[in-house]
Amino acid sequence: MRSVRHIKCDEGPGVCNNCTSTGRKCDGYDLHRLPVKKLALAFTPNIDPHPGWVTTTDERRCFSYFRQYSIPGLAVFFDSLLWQKIILQISHFDPAVYHAANMLGALHQDSGANKMRLSGENLQLACHRFALEQASRAYTHLAKRLASKDPQFREVTLVCCLLFVMSDLLLGRYDDSFKHLHSGLRILKETQEEHQNISLDGSLVRTFERLDIESAHFGRGTPFLFTHVGIGNDLHSLDVFLNMQNVADVHRSVTLLLNLGIPFLARCWPLSAVEIAGKYTDLFQNQQQILSLNYEFQHRFRIFYRDFYHTLSDRDQRGVDVLQLMSLGQILSLKTCLIKGPVPESFTPEYITLLSAHQVLLAKFSDRPTFTLDYGVIPGLWVVASQCPDYSIRLQAIHTLQAWPHCEGIINSNLVASMALEKLKAELRIRGQLHRSIIDADTEEELFRFLFDTLMSTQQATNWSFIHGTDLLQRLSMTGIYTSSKSLELPSLIYIGTLCTQ
């Protein structure tokens, strides 16, 4: 960074030595200071080695939070070489990644303090101004290296892109988050097409793949890049589930199932009854094929559970339990995805079983993070909270979602809980049974305000498959609360998409 007098800044806090030592006025580096008391608990300099450049106290505090709280949460269910080693290493020798990590650390702490209910950027807050400044510094460092032949530049850019995706998710800025995600996916696509001798870390690529698959629910109904899986290829071979002996084997199997099931559900949920009838033969065939794979997995999983579960560590057992919940939740979603209208009461025992399994897991899970990129409990709880014919069971699922405010990749538990609550209230209102608040009135108002603000600031909300599935936008529009054409004019973090693809 250079001052307006073109004197290179040494990035010291306040004013830099290069300016003051020559009698010049410094334009400043540390533009936005964070409240000392607010971040005091996050500042543990003894365990965080300093990178090879001058850093400020606020930067060290936020990086400490990123290291101590963000990374363990991101790898809470399964070991992650990406978070536990690679990104930490890169951040200590690459300033762009370091500043992007600080941005994420500041926003993560602020989001956690607000029960994961951020619905936009607020530059009246010091931590948001600091995050914006760190984003700008990350962008500046990337821009400086744009013309270089550094073989690591593409991977560094992808890491920064991922950190920007996550920061925008914490802010509730979904449109911007998907722009950054698509920028990273374009980099991956170009790398594949060019067949360059560029080695990208496999765990980084798999993380983008997981977000891309999940994004099918938030856009056009299909992943942006990773549409490689199909029912008719080698996934149809049941050998994919053979010889599961450890958590990695189970994780790989469930990931394959999710890669099939998520795009299919994203395709089905927005369809009307007429559209489903017109495509029923094809949809039913795909539904049954994916279900058969899930049933085969369940058979093989029972064998694995009998032979190997007791040999796993407590953490690996928890990871396996989560994977089992994912498959069970997908099975129930698949079985009901072609039903338009009330789900038959005959499904109620399956919803009760699914909710109970989630509650058993959560009772054993005390160290719950506020942000993870792994799939976890939110999808299964959404299935129960939005579809179960028994309203009391749905309310239990909503309370379970409320008990753990957090994000799992793109999905925010508060959004899911508030959407399920609005759906339940609408159905009760139709029946003439809504006479008072379903939950605590203040909490209900807070959840609704968060949902309202998020939808108002998200132009693409009309494309979210689970919103189509609940007719939420139509109901809010009828009451004059929401119109899909309206969006808030909010300040934005630096968008690095155009840089990433140059």
C-alpha positions in Angstrom: 0.0 0.0 0.0 1.3 3.5 -0.8 0.2 6.8 0.5 -1.0 9.6 -1.7 2.6 10.8 -1.8 3.6 7.4 -3.3 5.7 6.5 -0.2 5.4 2.8 0.4 3.6 2.1 3.7 5.2 -0.4 6.2 1.7 -1.2 7.4 2.4 -0.2 11.0 -0.5 0.8 13.1 -1.7 4.4 13.1 1.1 6.0 11.1 4.0 4.3 9.5 7.7 4.8 10.1 8.5 5.3 6.5 6.5 8.5 6.5 7.2 9.8 10.0 11.0 9.2 9.7 11.2 11.5 6.7 8.9 14.2 8.1 6.0 13.4 5.9 2.3 13.2 6.9 1.1 9.6 6.9 -2.3 8.9 5.4 -2.7 6.1 8.0 -3.0 2.3 7.9 -5.0 1.3 10.9 -8.2 3.1 9.9 -10.8 1.5 12.1 -10.0 0.4 15.6 -12.1 -2.3 17.4 -13.4 -1.9 20.9 -10.7 -3.4 23.2 -13.1 -5.0 25.7 -15.2 -6.6 23.0 -12.3 -8.6 21.6 -10.2 -9.0 24.7 -11.1 -12.7 25.2 -10.0 -13.4 21.6 -6.5 -12.0 22.0 -4.1 -14.7 23.0 -0.9 -13.7 21.2 1.2 -16.4 22.9 -0.3 -19.2 20.8 -0.5 -17.3 17.5 2.9 -16.9 15.7 3.1 -13.6 13.9 3.4 -13.6 10.1 6.4 -12.1 8.4 5.0 -8.5 8.2 3.8 -5.8 10.5 0.4 -6.4 12.0 -1.9 -4.4 14.2 -3.3 -5.4 17.6 -6.8 -5.6 16.1 -5.6 -7.9 13.3 -3.9 -10.2 15.7 -7.0 -10.3 17.8 -9.3 -11.2 14.9 -6.8 -13.8 13.6 -6.6 -15.3 17.0 -10.4 -15.6 17.0 -10.3 -17.2 13.5 -7.8 -19.7 14.7 -9.3 -20.5 18.1 -13.0 -20.5 17.2 -13.7 -20.4 13.5 -11.4 -23.2 12.4 -12.4 -25.7 15.1 -16.1 -25.1 14.3 -15.5 -25.5 10.6 -13.9 -28.9 11.2 -16.3 -29.9 14.1 -17.7 -33.1 12.6 -14.8 -34.4 10.4 -11.1 -33.9 10.1 -10.3 -31.2 7.6 -6.8 -30.8 6.2 -8.0 -27.6 4.5 -8.9 -25.8 7.8 -6.7 -27.5 10.3 -3.5 -27.1 8.3 -3.5 -25.7 4.8 -5.3 -22.3 5.3 -3.4 -21.7 8.6 -0.1 -22.2 6.8 -1.1 -20.0 3.8 -2.3 -17.2 6.1 1.2 -17.0 7.7 3.0 -16.3 4.5 0.4 -14.7 2.3 -1.0 -11.3 3.4 -4.1 -11.6 1.2 -5.3 -14.7 3.0 -4.3 -13.3 6.3 -6.5 -10.2 5.9 -9.4 -12.3 4.5 -9.1 -14.5 7.5 -9.2 -11.5 9.8 -12.4 -10.3 8.0 -14.0 -13.7 8.6 -12.9 -13.7 12.2 -14.4 -10.3 13.0 -17.7 -11.1 11.3 -17.9 -14.6 12.8 -17.6 -13.2 16.3 -20.1 -10.4 15.7 -22.6 -12.8 14.1 -22.3 -15.2 17.1 -22.9 -12.4 19.5 -26.1 -11.6 17.5 -27.4 -15.2 17.6 -26.4 -15.7 13.9 -29.0 -13.1 12.8 -27.1 -10.7 10.7 -29.1 -9.5 7.7 -26.7 -7.1 6.1 -23.7 -5.0 6.6 -23.9 -2.1 9.1 -21.0 0.3 8.8 -22.1 2.0 12.0 -20.5 -1.0 13.7 -16.7 -0.9 14.2 -16.3 -4.6 13.5 -18.1 -4.3 10.1 -15.9 -1.3 9.2 -12.8 -3.3 10.2 -14.0 -6.3 8.2 -14.5 -4.0 5.1 -11.0 -2.6 5.6 -9.5 -6.1 5.8 -11.4 -7.2 2.7 -10.0 -4.2 0.9 -6.4 -5.1 2.0 -6.9 -8.7 0.8 -8.1 -7.4 -2.6 -5.2 -5.0 -2.9 -2.6 -7.8 -2.2 -4.3 -10.0 -4.8 -4.3 -7.3 -7.4 -0.5 -6.7 -6.9 0.2 -10.3 -7.8 -2.2 -10.5 -10.8 0.5 -10.2 -13.4 2.9 -12.5 -11.6 3.7 -16.1 -12.8 3.4 -17.4 -9.2 2.1 -21.0 -9.5 0.4 -20.6 -6.1 -1.5 -17.4 -7.0 -4.6 -19.4 -8.3 -4.9 -21.4 -5.1 -4.4 -18.3 -2.9 -7.1 -16.5 -4.9 -9.5 -19.5 -4.4 -8.8 -19.5 -0.6 -9.6 -15.8 -0.5 -12.7 -16.3 -2.6 -13.9 -19.0 -0.1 -13.3 -16.7 2.9 -15.3 -14.0 1.1 -18.1 -16.5 0.4 -18.3 -17.4 4.1 -18.1 -13.8 5.3 -21.0 -12.8 3.1 -23.0 -15.8 4.4 -22.4 -14.6 8.0 -23.7 -11.2 7.0 -26.7 -12.7 5.3 -25.6 -11.3 2.0 -26.6 -14.2 -0.1 -26.5 -12.6 -3.5 -22.9 -11.4 -3.0 -21.9 -14.7 -1.5 -23.1 -16.6 -4.6 -21.2 -14.2 -6.8 -18.0 -15.0 -5.0 -18.8 -18.7 -5.1 -19.3 -18.6 -8.8 -16.1 -16.7 -9.3 -14.2 -19.5 -7.5 -16.1 -22.1 -9.5 -15.1 -20.4 -12.7 -11.5 -20.5 -11.7 -11.8 -24.2 -11.0 -13.5 -24.7 -14.4 -10.8 -22.8 -16.2 -8.1 -24.8 -14.5 -9.8 -28.0 -15.6 -10.3 -26.9 -19.2 -6.8 -25.5 -19.6 -5.2 -28.7 -18.3 -2.5 -26.6 -16.7 0.1 -28.1 -14.5 -1.4 -26.4 -11.5 -2.0 -28.5 -8.5 -5.0 -27.4 -6.5 -5.5 -28.9 -3.0 -8.2 -31.6 -3.1 -9.8 -30.6 0.1 -10.2 -27.0 -1.3 -11.8 -28.3 -4.5 -14.2 -30.6 -2.5 -15.3 -27.6 -0.3 -16.2 -25.7 -3.4 -18.0 -28.7 -4.8 -20.0 -29.1 -1.6 -21.1 -25.4 -1.6 -21.9 -25.7 -5.3 -24.1 -28.7 -4.8 -25.9 -27.0 -1.9 -26.4 -23.8 -3.9 -28.8 -25.7 -6.2 -31.4 -24.9 -3.6 -30.7 -21.2 -3.9 -30.6 -20.5 -7.6 -31.5 -22.2 -10.9 -32.1 -25.6 -9.3 -28.8 -27.2 -10.5 -25.2 -26.8 -9.4 -23.1 -24.2 -11.2 -20.2 -26.5 -12.0 -20.3 -29.9 -10.4 -23.1 -31.6 -12.3 -21.0 -34.7 -13.0 -23.0 -37.2 -11.0 -25.8 -39.1 -12.6 -28.1 -42.0 -11.8 -27.0 -44.0 -14.8 -23.3 -44.0 -14.3 -21.1 -45.9 -11.8 -22.9 -44.5 -8.9 -25.7 -46.9 -9.8 -23.3 -49.7 -8.8 -24.1 -50.7 -5.2 -20.4 -51.5 -4.8 -19.9 -47.8 -3.8 -21.2 -48.7 -0.3 -19.2 -51.9 0.2 -16.4 -52.3 2.8 -17.2 -49.2 4.9 -14.8 -49.5 7.8 -14.2 -46.0 9.1 -15.8 -42.5 9.2 -14.1 -41.5 5.9 -15.7 -44.4 4.1 -19.2 -43.4 5.5 -18.6 -39.8 4.7 -17.7 -40.6 1.1 -20.8 -42.7 0.7 -23.2 -40.1 2.1 -21.5 -37.3 0.1 -22.3 -39.3 -3.1 -25.9 -39.7 -2.0 -26.2 -36.0 -1.2 -24.7 -35.1 -4.6 -27.5 -37.0 -6.2 -30.4 -36.1 -3.8 -29.9 -32.4 -3.3 -30.1 -31.3 -7.0 -33.1 -33.6 -7.4 -35.0 -32.1 -4.5 -34.0 -28.6 -5.7 -35.6 -29.5 -9.0 -38.8 -31.0 -7.4 -39.7 -28.7 -4.6 -40.5 -25.6 -6.8 -42.7 -27.6 -9.1 -46.5 -27.2 -9.0 -48.8 -30.1 -9.0 -49.5 -29.6 -12.7 -45.8 -29.6 -13.5 -45.2 -32.7 -11.5 -48.1 -34.5 -13.2 -46.6 -33.6 -16.6 -43.2 -35.0 -15.7 -44.3 -37.7 -13.3 -42.9 -40.7 -15.1 -39.4 -39.3 -15.3 -39.5 -37.8 -11.8 -40.8 -40.9 -10.2 -38.1 -43.1 -11.9 -35.3 -40.8 -10.6 -36.9 -40.6 -7.1 -37.0 -44.4 -6.9 -33.4 -44.8 -8.1 -32.0 -42.4 -5.6 -34.1 -43.9 -2.8 -32.8 -47.4 -3.7 -29.3 -46.1 -3.2 -30.2 -44.7 0.1 -31.8 -48.0 1.2 -28.7 -49.9 0.1 -26.6 -47.5 2.1 -28.8 -48.1 5.2 -28.3 -51.8 4.8 -24.5 -51.5 4.5 -24.5 -48.9 7.3 -26.1 -51.3 9.8 -23.3 -53.8 9.0 -20.7 -51.1 9.6 -22.4 -50.0 12.8 -22.4 -53.5 14.1 -18.7 -54.2 13.2 -16.9 -50.9 13.5 -18.9 -48.2 15.3 -17.6 -49.3 18.8 -14.0 -49.0 17.6 -14.3 -45.3 16.7 -13.4 -42.3 18.9 -16.2 -40.2 20.4 -15.7 -37.5 17.8 -15.8 -40.0 14.9 -18.9 -41.6 16.4 -20.5 -38.2 16.4 -19.5 -37.7 12.8 -21.0 -41.1 11.8 -24.2 -40.3 13.7 -24.5 -37.0 11.7 -24.0 -38.8 8.4 -26.7 -41.3 9.3 -29.1 -38.4 10.0 -28.3 -36.9 6.6 -29.3 -40.1 4.9 -32.4 -40.5 6.9 -33.5 -36.9 6.3 -32.9 -37.3 2.6 -34.9 -40.5 2.5 -38.0 -38.8 4.0 -37.5 -35.7 1.8 -37.3 -38.0 -1.3 -40.4 -40.0 -0.3 -42.5 -36.8 0.0 -41.0 -34.5 -2.6 -43.6 -35.4 -5.3 -46.6 -34.8 -2.9 -48.2 -31.4 -3.4 -50.5 -30.5 -0.5 -50.6 -31.9 3.0 -48.4 -34.9 3.7 -50.5 -38.0 4.6 -50.7 -38.7 8.3 -49.3 -42.2 7.7 -45.8 -40.5 7.5 -46.0 -39.1 11.0 -44.2 -41.9 12.7 -41.2 -41.4 10.3 -41.1 -37.7 11.2 -41.2 -38.5 14.9 -38.3 -41.0 14.5 -36.2 -38.5 12.5 -36.8 -35.7 15.1 -36.0 -38.1 18.0 -32.7 -39.1 16.3 -31.7 -35.5 16.0 -32.6 -34.7 19.6 -30.5 -37.7 20.8 -27.5 -36.5 18.9 -27.8 -32.9 20.2 -28.1 -34.1 23.8 -24.7 -35.6 23.5 -23.2 -32.6 21.6 -22.4 -29.8 24.0 -19.5 -28.1 22.1 -21.7 -26.8 19.3 -20.1 -24.3 16.9 -21.9 -21.3 15.4 -20.5 -21.9 11.9 -19.5 -25.1 10.0 -19.3 -25.9 6.3 -20.3 -29.5 6.9 -23.9 -30.7 6.5 -25.3 -31.3 9.9 -28.7 -31.2 11.6 -30.5 -28.3 9.9 -31.7 -30.2 6.7 -33.3 -33.0 8.7 -34.9 -30.7 11.2 -36.3 -28.6 8.4 -37.9 -31.7 6.9 -39.8 -32.3 10.2 -40.5 -28.6 11.0 -42.0 -27.8 7.6 -43.8 -31.0 6.6 -44.9 -33.2 9.5 -48.7 -33.7 9.6 -48.6 -33.4 13.4 -48.2 -29.7 14.3 -46.9 -30.4 17.8 -44.0 -32.4 16.3 -43.3 -29.6 13.9 -43.2 -27.1 16.8 -40.8 -29.4 18.6 -38.5 -29.3 15.6 -38.7 -25.5 15.4 -37.7 -25.3 19.1 -34.8 -27.7 18.4 -33.6 -25.4 15.6 -33.9 -22.4 17.9 -31.8 -24.1 20.6 -28.7 -24.0 18.4 -28.3 -20.8 16.4 -25.7 -21.6 13.7 -24.9 -21.9 10.0 -24.2 -25.1 8.1 -22.6 -23.9 4.9 -25.3 -21.8 3.2 -28.1 -22.8 5.5 -28.9 -20.6 8.6 -30.9 -22.3 11.4 -32.7 -19.0 12.2 -33.9 -18.7 8.6 -35.0 -22.3 8.6 -36.8 -21.9 11.9 -38.5 -18.7 10.9 -39.7 -20.1 7.5 -41.0 -23.2 9.2 -42.8 -21.1 11.8 -44.4 -18.8 9.2 -45.6 -21.9 7.3 -47.1 -23.4 10.4 -48.8 -20.1 11.3 -50.3 -19.9 7.8 -51.7 -23.4 8.0 -53.2 -22.7 11.5 -54.6 -19.5 10.3 -56.4 -21.3 7.4 -57.9 -23.6 10.0 -58.9 -20.8 12.2 -56.7 -22.1 15.0 -54.1 -19.3 15.3 -55.2 -17.2 18.3 -51.9 -16.2 19.8 -48.2 -16.5 19.3 -47.0 -20.1 18.8 -43.7 -19.4 20.6 -42.5 -16.6 22.9 -43.9 -13.5 21.3 -40.6 -11.5 21.4 -38.7 -14.4 19.9 -41.3 -14.8 17.2 -41.0 -11.2 16.3 -37.2 -11.3 16.2 -37.2 -14.4 13.9 -39.8 -12.8 11.6 -37.8 -9.6 11.4 -34.7 -11.5 10.6 -36.5 -13.4 7.9 -38.1 -10.3 6.5 -34.8 -8.3 6.4 -33.0 -11.2 4.8 -35.6 -11.7 2.0 -35.7 -7.9 1.4 -32.0 -7.8 0.8 -31.8 -10.9 -1.4 -32.9 -10.4 -5.0 -32.7 -14.1 -5.7 -34.9 -15.2 -2.8 -37.7 -16.0 -5.3 -35.4 -18.8 -6.7 -34.9 -20.6 -3.4 -36.4 -24.0 -3.8 -37.6 -24.4 -0.2 -39.3 -21.0 -0.4 -41.1 -22.2 -3.5 -41.9 -25.4 -1.6 -43.6 -23.5 1.2 -45.3 -20.8 -0.9 -43.8 -18.3 1.6 -43.3 -15.5 -0.8 -46.8 -15.7 -2.1 -48.3 -15.6 1.3 -46.1 -12.6 2.4 -46.9 -10.8 -0.8 -50.6 -11.3 -0.3 -50.3 -9.6 3.1 -48.3 -6.7 1.7 -45.2 -7.7 3.7 -42.9 -8.7 0.9 -42.6 -8.0 -2.7 -40.0 -9.9 -4.6 -39.0 -6.9 -6.8 -37.8 -4.8 -3.8 -34.3 -5.0 -2.4 -32.4 -2.8 0.0 -29.5 -0.7 -1.1 -26.8 -1.9 1.2 -23.0 -1.3 1.1 -21.0 -4.2 -0.1 -17.8 -5.9 0.8 -15.1 -5.7 -2.0 -16.2 -8.0 -4.7 -13.3 -10.0 -6.0 -15.1 -11.9 -8.7 -13.7 -9.9 -11.6 -10.2 -10.2 -10.3 -10.5 -13.9 -9.7 -11.3 -14.7 -13.4 -8.6 -12.5 -15.0 
